[in-house]
Amino acid sequence: MRLPVDEDGFYLWILCMTAGYVVAAYAISFFRHTSVNRSHFGLARVFDGSTFAVSFMLLMGIVQPDLIKVIGSTKPFLLVAGLVGILYSIHALWPDKPPTT
């Protein structure tokens, strides 16, 4: 397995890893026989998959410094990751279902 050394290869890796993540998410929900809210499942999984793929590439950039040169500035990723982290944290303050008495 060879990590990308140019921008085109980088985006191809991101696309393949995101697609693989989405396929794995659908397969897991299928085999677990869980009901899925179809209206939100796809978009959420694509977002999760792309976050996974870019995070993986950033970590691999530690091992292969040339990859960090291909990635360039990480400010857009850090901005999105920071905002999403804040939103998830605020959302977690409220339970999904109100307690029953």
C-alpha beads as a LAMMPS data file, in Angstrom:
LAMMPS data file: protein, C-alpha beads

101 atoms
100 bonds

1 atom types
1 bond types

-500.0 500.0 xlo xhi
-500.0 500.0 ylo yhi
-500.0 500.0 zlo zhi

Masses

1 110.0

Atoms # bond

1 1 1 0.000 0.000 0.000
2 1 1 1.498 3.297 -1.076
3 1 1 0.349 6.609 0.334
4 1 1 -0.286 9.431 -2.159
5 1 1 2.591 11.635 -3.258
6 1 1 0.603 14.177 -5.281
7 1 1 -2.649 16.098 -4.956
8 1 1 -4.610 13.887 -7.369
9 1 1 -3.617 10.772 -5.458
10 1 1 -4.562 12.435 -2.189
11 1 1 -8.098 13.201 -3.360
12 1 1 -8.459 9.720 -4.821
13 1 1 -7.503 8.220 -1.437
14 1 1 -10.007 10.488 0.331
15 1 1 -12.755 9.465 -2.100
16 1 1 -12.009 5.739 -1.783
17 1 1 -11.762 5.828 2.010
18 1 1 -15.007 7.811 2.306
19 1 1 -16.815 5.384 -0.016
20 1 1 -15.426 2.428 1.916
21 1 1 -16.611 3.942 5.187
22 1 1 -20.138 4.505 3.832
23 1 1 -20.332 0.937 2.466
24 1 1 -19.101 -0.445 5.805
25 1 1 -21.686 1.641 7.706
26 1 1 -24.534 0.321 5.527
27 1 1 -23.235 -3.260 5.816
28 1 1 -22.993 -3.046 9.607
29 1 1 -26.526 -1.671 9.917
30 1 1 -27.803 -4.351 7.501
31 1 1 -26.161 -7.251 9.325
32 1 1 -27.162 -5.929 12.737
33 1 1 -30.752 -5.668 11.463
34 1 1 -31.071 -2.181 12.861
35 1 1 -33.585 0.250 11.540
36 1 1 -32.001 3.289 10.001
37 1 1 -33.446 6.760 9.566
38 1 1 -32.835 6.868 5.815
39 1 1 -33.303 10.627 5.524
40 1 1 -30.293 11.368 7.750
41 1 1 -28.206 8.231 7.435
42 1 1 -26.548 8.942 4.079
43 1 1 -25.427 12.500 4.711
44 1 1 -24.206 11.724 8.207
45 1 1 -22.208 8.718 7.011
46 1 1 -20.612 10.681 4.164
47 1 1 -19.599 13.377 6.643
48 1 1 -18.280 10.784 9.100
49 1 1 -16.452 8.961 6.317
50 1 1 -14.787 12.083 4.977
51 1 1 -13.788 13.113 8.499
52 1 1 -12.303 9.644 9.010
53 1 1 -10.425 9.780 5.706
54 1 1 -8.916 13.225 6.251
55 1 1 -8.015 12.399 9.864
56 1 1 -6.302 9.222 8.681
57 1 1 -4.328 11.173 6.090
58 1 1 -3.232 13.733 8.687
59 1 1 -2.007 10.961 10.980
60 1 1 -0.187 9.262 8.115
61 1 1 1.474 12.605 7.394
62 1 1 3.369 12.130 10.652
63 1 1 4.886 8.932 9.275
64 1 1 5.421 10.225 5.745
65 1 1 6.395 13.929 5.758
66 1 1 5.904 14.196 1.985
67 1 1 2.184 13.585 2.551
68 1 1 1.909 16.665 4.766
69 1 1 3.458 18.686 1.922
70 1 1 0.745 17.350 -0.396
71 1 1 -1.993 18.184 2.126
72 1 1 -0.711 21.714 2.650
73 1 1 -2.532 23.895 5.151
74 1 1 -4.677 22.044 7.675
75 1 1 -6.608 25.166 8.704
76 1 1 -9.843 24.239 6.832
77 1 1 -9.899 20.781 8.433
78 1 1 -9.177 22.175 11.896
79 1 1 -11.914 24.803 11.481
80 1 1 -14.527 22.196 10.485
81 1 1 -13.366 19.727 13.156
82 1 1 -13.470 22.413 15.835
83 1 1 -16.951 23.635 14.892
84 1 1 -18.364 20.115 14.644
85 1 1 -16.813 19.194 17.976
86 1 1 -18.458 22.189 19.617
87 1 1 -21.840 21.418 18.017
88 1 1 -21.701 17.732 19.011
89 1 1 -20.777 18.708 22.564
90 1 1 -23.668 21.166 22.824
91 1 1 -26.059 18.618 21.270
92 1 1 -24.933 15.996 23.818
93 1 1 -26.189 18.180 26.664
94 1 1 -29.792 17.301 25.775
95 1 1 -30.965 13.677 25.908
96 1 1 -32.681 12.172 22.872
97 1 1 -35.820 11.331 24.831
98 1 1 -37.191 13.243 27.792
99 1 1 -37.360 11.194 30.990
100 1 1 -40.690 9.566 31.678
101 1 1 -42.210 9.953 35.105

Bonds

1 1 1 2
2 1 2 3
3 1 3 4
4 1 4 5
5 1 5 6
6 1 6 7
7 1 7 8
8 1 8 9
9 1 9 10
10 1 10 11
11 1 11 12
12 1 12 13
13 1 13 14
14 1 14 15
15 1 15 16
16 1 16 17
17 1 17 18
18 1 18 19
19 1 19 20
20 1 20 21
21 1 21 22
22 1 22 23
23 1 23 24
24 1 24 25
25 1 25 26
26 1 26 27
27 1 27 28
28 1 28 29
29 1 29 30
30 1 30 31
31 1 31 32
32 1 32 33
33 1 33 34
34 1 34 35
35 1 35 36
36 1 36 37
37 1 37 38
38 1 38 39
39 1 39 40
40 1 40 41
41 1 41 42
42 1 42 43
43 1 43 44
44 1 44 45
45 1 45 46
46 1 46 47
47 1 47 48
48 1 48 49
49 1 49 50
50 1 50 51
51 1 51 52
52 1 52 53
53 1 53 54
54 1 54 55
55 1 55 56
56 1 56 57
57 1 57 58
58 1 58 59
59 1 59 60
60 1 60 61
61 1 61 62
62 1 62 63
63 1 63 64
64 1 64 65
65 1 65 66
66 1 66 67
67 1 67 68
68 1 68 69
69 1 69 70
70 1 70 71
71 1 71 72
72 1 72 73
73 1 73 74
74 1 74 75
75 1 75 76
76 1 76 77
77 1 77 78
78 1 78 79
79 1 79 80
80 1 80 81
81 1 81 82
82 1 82 83
83 1 83 84
84 1 84 85
85 1 85 86
86 1 86 87
87 1 87 88
88 1 88 89
89 1 89 90
90 1 90 91
91 1 91 92
92 1 92 93
93 1 93 94
94 1 94 95
95 1 95 96
96 1 96 97
97 1 97 98
98 1 98 99
99 1 99 100
100 1 100 101
